[in-house]
């Protein structure tokens, strides 16, 4: 593989991890909606008297909610496995990139490699730009609390801390949080 092909594959792995993180967040949201929907539906049925008129309604609602939660859990697990495979492939590509001395062919190390090969204590890369609207999270997880939102084209400043596809950044307002590196590019 050429250096350019290795970088393209690394970018593809970053994108795959970002998509998998989105799938996990969607699955977690589906599970929460199922729980809330069942609770609201049961409350409405109880207040309207439908539970006494339709035996088994509560059991049916509970089974439907459990099925939705099981499906969401399976999707989240599949997303986590996809992230693990993509992280391993990306690490192999980063090793190839460095092993072939690709970084020496240009004046600067490409952002994709710089983000994964530098320890947290190293100098953080320059500002990045977000490629779409996304949340800024309190931790490196799709279910972590949302600290704020980043608009497409917003400047973010990596701190150098990474956790898989997640990177810690500061926004223009000084808020520090985590975002997926799949949705950032050099400015």
N, C-alpha and C positions, 0 to 999 in steps of 0.2 A: 504494500500500500504506500502511496505517496504521502507526504506530510499533509497536503491539502485533503486527501481522502480520510486520513486519520482524524483531522480536525472536524470534517463533515460528520464522521461517525460519532465523535464525541458530542457534537451539537445535537445529533439525532437522539442520543442517549439522554441528554439533558431534557430535550423535548418530551421524550417518552416518560421520564420521571415526573415532569410537570403535569402531563396528562393523567398519569396514575394518581398523583396527589389530588387532582381535581375529582377523579372517580371516587377516591376514598372520602373526600369531603361530601360529595353528593350522596354516597351510601350512608354516611353518618347522618346527614340531613334527612334522608328517607326514613331511617330508623326512628328518629325523633318525631317526624311527622306521623308515623304509624302509631307511636305511643300517644301523642297528643290527640290524634283523630279518634282513637279508640276511647280515650278518656272523655272527650267531648261528646262522642256519639252515645256512650253509656249514660252520661249525665242527662242528655236530651231524652233518651229512651226512658230513663227512670222518671224524669219530671213529667213526661207525657203519658206515662202509664203503659207504654208499649212493652216493657219488660214483663208485666203481668199478663198481657194479652197475647204475647208471642213467646211461648216457652222456647228456650234454646238460643234466643237472640244474643244474649250475653256471651254464651259459649262460642257462637259463630263469630262475633266481633273479636273475641280474644284469639281465636284460631287465625283469623285473617291478619290481625296485628302481628302475631307470632310468625306467620309465614313471611310477611313483609320484612320483619326484623331479621329473620334467618337469611333471606335473599340479600339484604343490605350487608349483613356480616360476611356473606360469601364474596360479594363484590369488593368489600374492603380488604379481605384477605387476598383476593386475586390481585388487587392493586398493590398491596404491600409486596407480594412476590414479584410483580413486574418491576417495582422499584429496585428490589434487591438484585435482580438479574441485570438491569440497566446499570446499576452502580458498579457491579463487577465488570461488565463489558467496558464501561467508561474507564475504569482503573487500568484495565489491560491496554486500552488505546492510549491513555496518558503515559503508560510505561513505554509503549512503542514510540510515541512522539519524542519522549526524552531520550530513549535509547538510540534513536536515529539522529539525535542532535538537531532536530527540526527547529528548535528555538534559536539556534545559532545562525539559521539562514535568514532571519529577519532581525530588525533592530529591537523589536519588543516581543515579549512572550505573549502569545494570544491569550485573551481573557479566559477562555474555557480552561486552559491548562493552568493559568495563574491562580484561578479560584480553587482548584483542587489540589495543587501541589504546594501551596504555601501554608505553613502552620499559622494558628490564630495570632501568635505573637509577631508574625512578620508584618511588613508594611502592607497595608491594604491597597487594593487597586484604586485607580482614580474613579470619578463619578461614572455611574451607569445610568441608563435610561430604561424605564419600564416599557414593555411592548404592548401591554394591555392594562385595563383597570383590574386591580387586585387588592385583597386585604393585606394589611400589615399586622402580623400576628405576634402574640406575646411569647410564643415558643415555636420550635421547629416541628410543627404538626398541623395538619389541616383542621383539626378540631380545637386548636388552641384559641384562646380569646382574641378577638379582633381589637387592636389598639387604634386603628385608623384605616383609611383607604388610600391607595395610590392610584392616581389617574394615569392613563396611557400617556407616555412621554414625560412622566415625572422623573426628576433627578433623584437618585439614591446613592448613598455613599457606603460601600461595604466596610465593615469593621475588620474583616479577615476571618471571623468565626464562621465555621461551616458545620453542617450536619447533613450529610448526604446531599440531596439536591437543594436543601435549604441553606440560605445565607443570611447572616445578621447584617442589617443595614440601618443607617440613619437617613431620615428624609429631610427635606428642606426646612421643616418646622422643628427639627431637633428630636423627633420621636424615633426611638430605637426599637426595632422589631425584626421579625423574620419574614422572609418571602422566598418563593421558589426562584432559583437562579435561571430556570428555563424561560422566565419572562423578563429577562434583563439583557441588555446589549451595551457594548461600549458607546460612550457619548461621542 
